[in-house]
Amino acid sequence: MAIVGFGALSTRARAGRRGRNPYIGEPIAIAATKAPAFKAGKALREVVRE
């Protein structure tokens, strides 16, 4: 999805990885997933830069 001048939303693949349960310290497997991503458009970058 793109909003002209503002930016674009898309999904990016995140690889699976090993994590740790902070409560008991036990290692866990975190599954691969898709995460939202935003890429700022040229007009937005210029406004923020000022």
C-alpha positions as CSV (number, residue, x, y, z in Angstrom):
1,M,0.0,0.0,0.0
2,A,1.4,3.4,-0.9
3,I,0.3,6.9,0.0
4,V,1.8,9.3,-2.5
5,G,4.3,11.7,-0.8
6,F,4.0,10.0,2.6
7,G,5.4,6.5,2.2
8,A,4.7,2.9,1.6
9,L,3.7,0.0,3.8
10,S,4.7,-3.5,3.1
11,T,5.6,-6.8,4.8
12,R,9.0,-8.2,5.4
13,A,9.9,-11.7,6.3
14,R,11.6,-12.2,9.7
15,A,13.7,-15.4,10.1
16,G,13.1,-17.8,13.0
17,R,15.5,-17.5,15.8
18,R,16.3,-18.7,19.3
19,G,15.1,-16.7,22.2
20,R,15.0,-17.0,26.0
21,N,12.1,-17.0,28.4
22,P,13.0,-14.1,30.7
23,Y,11.0,-15.6,33.7
24,I,12.7,-19.0,33.9
25,G,15.7,-18.5,31.5
26,E,14.8,-21.5,29.4
27,P,15.7,-21.3,25.7
28,I,12.7,-21.2,23.3
29,A,12.3,-21.2,19.5
30,I,10.8,-18.1,17.9
31,A,9.1,-19.0,14.7
32,A,9.6,-17.2,11.4
33,T,6.9,-14.5,10.7
34,K,6.1,-11.5,8.6
35,A,6.4,-8.0,10.1
36,P,5.0,-4.7,8.9
37,A,7.5,-2.3,7.4
38,F,7.3,1.4,6.4
39,K,9.4,3.2,3.9
40,A,9.1,7.0,4.0
41,G,8.4,8.9,0.8
42,K,10.5,11.7,-0.6
43,A,8.1,14.5,0.6
44,L,8.0,13.1,4.2
45,R,11.8,12.8,4.3
46,E,12.2,16.4,3.2
47,V,9.7,17.7,5.8
48,V,11.4,15.8,8.6
49,R,14.9,16.9,7.5
50,E,14.0,20.6,7.9
